[in-house]
Amino acid sequence: MPKEKNNLVRRRQRNKKVATQRFVPISEIRNDTVLLKKGGLRAVLEVETLNFNLKSETEQQGIISGYESFINTLTFPLQIVIRSTKVNIDPYIEQIRQKAIVQENDLLREQTESYALFVEKIVEVADIMQKRFLVVVPLDDTEQKKSPLSQFFSWIGIDDSKSKITYHRKYFTQKAAKLKDRVNLVDAGLRNIGLSTRRLTTIELIELYYQIYNPTTSQEQKLPKDLNTSLMQI
């Protein structure tokens, strides 16, 4: 009887996990691209910041005008994401202490250990935050316009069957080329106003969405290093 009860608990836990995954719109991540269950694609660009306040008034006006021109050239939507996350500084502190151990000069060793302790105390009283600026470039299949209620129920009933995945993969190359054109357009537009961009790789996308969907777990449990990030074979 206890064995049957344990099997029932395992099945419930497995069913709960499957039910939760139904609400995640991502099918897979390959070729530096996010493939959605409904057939859309997403590319994510990380944007380096610039200090707008240090620019002269003329430069500021130029940046604003350039951004307006860039927005007006777009024929598709963009999602701009600003992520603030707590930085895990423990590895940095440990690195400093390791350098102190091998330091031959007594004074330098004491100063290095004091610096590690100083940083540790700062972290205890203040959260060290890191900001990332991301631009999500979309490419969606053309669909007939639906009411918000119909879209909601359609999203809940997402079909991630094998046949649908095969269908999406079949046309991936063609759609990925269109997405790349959009990425190049966004990259050129942002570079014209002094912003450098970089497209996130497959592993970086996996880590990003892992942190988004598992904010607490991702701080304690890192992703395995042997993830399959090979290019999709069409």
Secondary structure as UniProt FT lines:
FT   HELIX           2..21
FT   TURN            22..23
FT   STRAND          26..30
FT   TURN            31..32
FT   STRAND          33..36
FT   TURN            37..38
FT   STRAND          41..47
FT   HELIX           52..54
FT   HELIX           57..73
FT   STRAND          79..86
FT   HELIX           90..101
FT   HELIX           106..125
FT   STRAND          129..139
FT   HELIX           148..156
FT   HELIX           162..170
FT   HELIX           172..191
FT   TURN            192..194
FT   STRAND          197..199
FT   HELIX           202..213
FT   TURN            215..216
FT   HELIX           217..220
FT   TURN            225..226
//
